[in-house]
């Protein structure tokens, strides 16, 4: 029997709108095929919302989000703010606020490699083959939320790196539980040789690990982890880390998957799950119709599995992406020198091919 769900779509800025159309279309296709009823609403956030309402996260979007079962998000950001760091109202405040409003504390980022894209990465094939990593990035603490200060003369600035034990505990449990369903290996990444907040992180993870004796746990310093990730990515199964280190390491890991346009993420917490590509609004290609829509489609796949428990439907989206890549179709970011011009598609043509391939 089909299920009934309310989905909020927040396209955002730049390529956000271009790619989210395809995440949503994939969900519509799955609903139609499986006899499910998905109701879609649209909300504003980011630059678009600031222009329309003065706020990067209008109240209306918060209410819609709280009344939804899951949220499909695109990206936010605009050159105006990147070029002027003194602007006080900024698109990214919308994203930080919605994470707080929805109590989203864990960001899951699977780095799955499609064999067809082995040649698209800047890393050698033999190093990459077989890589399958699941990142757990903490979302509510760290320098992003710690106190920010600037001295009176403007010449000194600080951001407080802060973690509370409960924040580390709750995400650590999620990460260990996930490791149990995978290859039973968990690597916690910190900088405990230098940072007090990392020492609390490591101590807490060590304590939580005692409840999961079947999971092999290791601790790496972030500088070493950054190096190991490109040296031997296959050695990793679940990687658990804080907000800042996770932000950086997952962008690095996107190169394993070939492009930023291939990586999806899920943010989970107390309420509706929040699903989004890891990339931003990509000003350099926005409006050109060439953005890769696959990360949005894979975000929809994560929503189906995590928020709705529709494992088979989720797998059908991943298989559709695989089929499309196997047929030789590429967007510009994942094309290599062997891809014929005729097979390099724009956003809509690529999105259309994947949706067509959903079984
Ligand atoms: P970005 O992720 O937007 O782009 C980085 C590079 O990857 C660019 O060259 C871009 O063309 C390419 N790229 C990204 N997504 C792609 C896709 N789907 N297909 C093909 N190529 C793709 O990062 P940036 O350039 O550092 O930031 C641009 C704006 O996005 C900034 O305003 C930033 O604040 C914002 N941003 C938002 C989020 C978010 O909404 N979650 C995340 C990161 C950056």
Boltz pocket constraint, residues with backbone or C-beta under 6 A from the ligand:
constraints:
  - pocket:
      binder: B
      contacts: [[A, 15], [A, 19], [A, 74], [A, 75], [A, 76], [A, 77], [A, 78], [A, 79], [A, 82], [A, 92], [A, 95], [A, 260], [A, 261], [A, 262], [A, 277], [A, 278], [A, 279], [A, 280], [A, 281], [A, 282], [A, 283], [A, 284], [A, 285], [A, 290], [A, 291], [A, 292], [A, 293], [A, 295], [A, 333]]
      max_distance: 6.0
